[in-house]
Amino acid sequence: MTAGPFTEYASASLAVVNGSMTLGSAQFVMVLLSSAYVPNFAVDAAWSDVMANEIAPGVGYAAGGTALTEFAATVSNGALSISFANPTWTNFSGTFKYGVIVRRAGAMLVPSDLLLCAFDADPGGGSLTGNGEALTIQFAPAGVLAYMLGGLGVTYVTNLPGAVLSSSARLAVSQGGSDFTISLASLASYLGLAIHGQTVALPAGTLFDELGNPLRDEAGNVIVGTPT
């Protein structure tokens, strides 16, 4: 059966950007929920919002879901895509409607653990019931989620005047209509990049493009101005 696509919870985007959810180093699990769950991707944010709808254990399914392994991140055509190895439950005979990926901070799920995304096992309105054999969720070749790198608009360094562009420098960014600041270290983590080399002193008010590079005029001088 072809399931619906993954939809990211709105809270997850900001959690990734502000560093409270790190994609590459966090432990993620997939849990299965019944049709009693009514997704609200704009509001649901934590395990506490969905935990009451987890399917019962004992049908080839253990409470708390299964850990996702083999995290992978690739960049193609301006998008950062993430994926995992396909999770499998052996001898599954339960019934579920949704699969939800949750960031598990400890050895087991707790109410404050953060939701990443979810999919509908049967977009036609039904649920999926196992026949006692292995149940495997096969992720799409393109990955679970994709982030458009250009969607994170880096505008300027805010620890001014006399800013030094380093891993502790804070940038003003905009995502989804919300403005906030983020350190270069967090931005690099979000993009799956490493910061190398010496720190670079830049004039107060230096403007940056969406990739974090200082804007320069035709003569190669750094552009200084008021961000829009």
Secondary structure, 3 states (H helix, E strand, C coil): CCCCCCEECHHHHHHHHCCCCCCCCCEEEEEEECCCCCCCCCCCCEHHHCHHHECCCCCCCCCCCEECCCCEEEEECCEEEEECCCCEECCCCCEECEEEEEEECCCCCCCCCEEEEEEECCCCCCCEECCCCCEECCCCCCCCEEEEHHHCEEEEECCCCCCEECCCCEEEEEECCEEEEEEHHHHHHHHCCCCCCCCEECCCCEEECCCCCECECCCCCECECCCC
